Each structure stands twice: as structure tokens, then as C-alpha cells.
Amino acid sequence: MNTLEKLEEIRKKLEFRPKIDEASFSKIRLKDYTIPEVDYESIDLSTEFLGKKLKIPLVILGWTGGSEYVKQINEILAETAERMGIGFGCGSQYAAIENPGIQNSFTVIKDLAPNVLKIANVSATHLKKENFGVEELNKCIDMIDADAIALYFDTLEEVLKPEGEKNFKGLLEKIKESIPHVKKPIIVKGYGDGITRMDAIALHDIGIKYIDISGYAGPNKYVIEEYNLYKDSYDFSRNIAKVFQKWGTSTVRSILNVSGIYDNSQMKIIASGGIRTGINIAKCICLGANIAGVASPFLKTAEKDVENGKGSLQSIRLIKTFLEELKIAMFVSGSETISDLTVDKIESF
Ligand SMILES: Cc1cc2nc3c(=O)[nH]c(=O)nc-3n(C[C@H](O)[C@H](O)[C@H](O)COP(=O)(O)O)c2cc1C
């Protein structure tokens, strides 16, 4: 059985699991080698993505920015990424395009993390606006000296917000037209909803070569909170966001939806959504992802770091934890390098 067939087999088996109730990591297992032919000390966790070397296949992912507090958060996380040799993707830069006065909450990223992989970020829906296009995308890239720009689709959130963009017609065409004029590669990113097969095919067909999964990983309490913020604008008998709390495609299934059709030369994958351990990272890579992305846990550590005022201690500890867990997972699955983490390391089930 070749790699694509094996990935397809795992995807089909997941299809018949009764419920998508979390990122699905517990539904797959890594093979455990009791006698691995591996020297723990020489395990190499490094990889390359978008032309940048990463010490661990990990990128910190985006949160909305544009205030003094977010500047502090970005400072902590950029410093952490540079020190630990991992990537950093910022949150939406739209506010800084609208109001250049707050750009310094983003420019700190290029100042503090000059050497690491950096990903600019803005909602794909802005491309519907008259005054937002290629020029603005390039401004976002320059603002942080990014290696790529992520265009995120917060589809469920847009439809739940009173002022959200509810007409997605023509968006793919706008992205397709932008590709040749944007100075760095475009990554299309989910926002907690994951990626279906149809999404993957549509993106491939317009020339996208990078997908950030952002799979469904559990109740998205933030969407519900956001909805509550706007609830005065509604006249419904209940919080509709709650009804959609379990919407989306799990992270594991989303990776398989992409890697089951396209190999790595056609589509590169950032696996994200509910990644909380180094074992999760190892599983994602075995399933076909290139690197993993983590958002919420780093927001929590960065908040603590800002509060404690002692540098990026908690955020660095979290990375060291991911690193150690990934290294142990690699040892017990007989893997010396990241490229040894293949689908053959997944237990049949
Ligand atoms: C409150 C909140 C704000 C977010 N802001 C952004 C954003 O500005 N841009 C973006 O691409 N994703 C944004 N995300 C999505 C995250 O980057 C990430 O895809 C998602 O939280 C899943 O990863 P996690 O489980 O590691 O948190 C946001 C998520 C939340 C909950």
C-alpha cells in the first residue's frame, strides 16, 4: 500500500467514528518501538519551512493585534520565537492598515524576531473591500518582514456577527488574481473550522500551495463570547453561536483531507487547532503536515509573562515542553529525524 492509499484508509476509518468531539488526536496512535534503533541524544528535531530553518517544527499562531497590550504580547512571543528558533505568525493586521498609528504593535515582531520564520495575517474577507487589495497585502508583509501571508477564513464567525461579511462569492477569484502580485506566498488559513476535501481542491485549483488547517478542536468558547458581545443587536430566543458550537472538521481529518490528495510538493500543510502536546505534533507530521501551529496556549503563557514582567519565561517553558515531548515520541517511535515521521509510524486501527 503506498502513502496516499494509507492516508486514505485512515481518513475513511475516521469517517466512521461516531462523533467529532475534539481534534481527533486520541483516535490515532503512534507505533511504539520497544527496541528503537535510535540514540536519543542525536535525535534531530529541525526542519525547514518557507526557506527558514526551524529548530522544532512549530510556529506560534496569530491573535488579533493593534493595542498597547497586544504589542506587549507580540513582544513576548517574538522574543520567544527568536530565542527558541521557532516560527511566529501574528494576528490580523487589518487594524494597523486602517490606522498606521498602531503599526508598532506589529513592527516589534521584525525587530525582536529578525531571523525566524514570520507569517503576516489578515482576513481573506477584506479582499471584498474596494480599498483593500494587493498593495495592502504587501504592506502587511513589509510591516513584519514576513516570509508569507496567511489569509484566514473565519467563516462561522463572520456569519454570526451582525456586521460580518456574509457574501463569500468571488473571494477565491480575488485570491487567485492576487497570487502573482503578492511578494511572498499566500497561505490560506482556517479559523477553527478546519479544511474539507472540497476546500483543498478549490485552493489547489487556484494555485495555493500552503494551507494552515486550524481544525475544529473542541467547543470554541471565543465565538460564543464574541456572539455575546453583539447580543444586543439580536432578537433571538437563544445564543445561536452555541448551537454551532461543535461545527467544523477535526484537525486530524482536515490534515488527511489535504494530504490524502496532494503530496508535499503540491501542498504544504501547517497543522493547527487543538495541538497541545509534542505527541500531537508528531502525529500531525506522520499524517502529512510539514509543521504544527499553536495559538491559544501561547496566548495564556504570554499573558502570564506580561503579568510577571520577567521576560518570556512561561512561553519558553511551554516550547521546551513541546520539544521534550516530541523528542520522546520520536525516540519511542524509532524516528531520528522529522522526515522519519511518516504515515508508516501510525498504528493500524
Ligand atoms: C480570540 C481569537 C482570536 C483569533 N485571532 C486570529 C487572527 O487574528 N488571525 C488568525 O488567522 N487566526 C486567529 N485566531 C485563530 C487561531 O490562530 C487558531 O487558528 C485557533 O485558535 C486554533 O488554534 P489553537 O487551538 O492552538 O488555539 C483567533 C482565535 C481566537 C480564539
The ligand as an SDF file (V2000), in Angstrom:
LIG
                    3D

 31 33  0  0  0  0  0  0  0  0999 V2000
   -9.9550   35.0630   20.1400 C   0  0  0  0  0  0  0  0  0  0  0  0
   -9.2830   34.5300   18.9240 C   0  0  0  0  0  0  0  0  0  0  0  0
   -8.6500   35.4050   18.0460 C   0  0  0  0  0  0  0  0  0  0  0  0
   -8.0460   34.9110   16.8950 C   0  0  0  0  0  0  0  0  0  0  0  0
   -7.4890   35.7950   16.0270 N   0  0  0  0  0  0  0  0  0  0  0  0
   -6.9780   35.3260   14.8720 C   0  0  0  0  0  0  0  0  0  0  0  0
   -6.4500   36.2060   13.9000 C   0  0  0  0  0  0  0  0  0  0  0  0
   -6.4250   37.4290   14.0630 O   0  0  0  0  0  0  0  0  0  0  0  0
   -5.9600   35.6610   12.7630 N   0  0  0  0  0  0  0  0  0  0  0  0
   -5.9600   34.3070   12.5420 C   0  0  0  0  0  0  0  0  0  0  0  0
   -5.5000   33.8580   11.4860 O   0  0  0  0  0  0  0  0  0  0  0  0
   -6.4490   33.4420   13.4510 N   0  0  0  0  0  0  0  0  0  0  0  0
   -6.9470   33.9130   14.5910 C   0  0  0  0  0  0  0  0  0  0  0  0
   -7.4510   33.0210   15.5060 N   0  0  0  0  0  0  0  0  0  0  0  0
   -7.3610   31.5670   15.2390 C   0  0  0  0  0  0  0  0  0  0  0  0
   -6.0720   30.9740   15.8040 C   0  0  0  0  0  0  0  0  0  0  0  0
   -4.9290   31.4720   15.1350 O   0  0  0  0  0  0  0  0  0  0  0  0
   -6.0450   29.4420   15.6840 C   0  0  0  0  0  0  0  0  0  0  0  0
   -6.2240   29.1060   14.3330 O   0  0  0  0  0  0  0  0  0  0  0  0
   -7.1160   28.7660   16.5270 C   0  0  0  0  0  0  0  0  0  0  0  0
   -7.2180   29.3870   17.8100 O   0  0  0  0  0  0  0  0  0  0  0  0
   -6.8300   27.2670   16.7160 C   0  0  0  0  0  0  0  0  0  0  0  0
   -5.5710   27.0240   17.3150 O   0  0  0  0  0  0  0  0  0  0  0  0
   -5.4210   26.6780   18.8830 P   0  0  0  0  0  0  0  0  0  0  0  0
   -6.3220   25.5310   19.1850 O   0  0  0  0  0  0  0  0  0  0  0  0
   -3.9540   26.3330   19.0690 O   0  0  0  0  0  0  0  0  0  0  0  0
   -5.8260   27.9160   19.6320 O   0  0  0  0  0  0  0  0  0  0  0  0
   -8.0420   33.5160   16.6490 C   0  0  0  0  0  0  0  0  0  0  0  0
   -8.6340   32.6280   17.5560 C   0  0  0  0  0  0  0  0  0  0  0  0
   -9.2690   33.1200   18.6410 C   0  0  0  0  0  0  0  0  0  0  0  0
   -9.9380   32.1230   19.5390 C   0  0  0  0  0  0  0  0  0  0  0  0
  1  2  1  0
  2  3  1  0
  2 30  2  0
  3  4  2  0
  4  5  1  0
  4 28  1  0
  5  6  2  0
  6  7  1  0
  6 13  1  0
  7  8  2  0
  7  9  1  0
  9 10  1  0
 10 11  2  0
 10 12  1  0
 12 13  2  0
 13 14  1  0
 14 15  1  0
 14 28  1  0
 15 16  1  0
 16 17  1  0
 16 18  1  0
 18 19  1  0
 18 20  1  0
 20 21  1  0
 20 22  1  0
 22 23  1  0
 23 24  1  0
 24 25  2  0
 24 26  1  0
 24 27  1  0
 28 29  2  0
 29 30  1  0
 30 31  1  0
M  END
$$$$
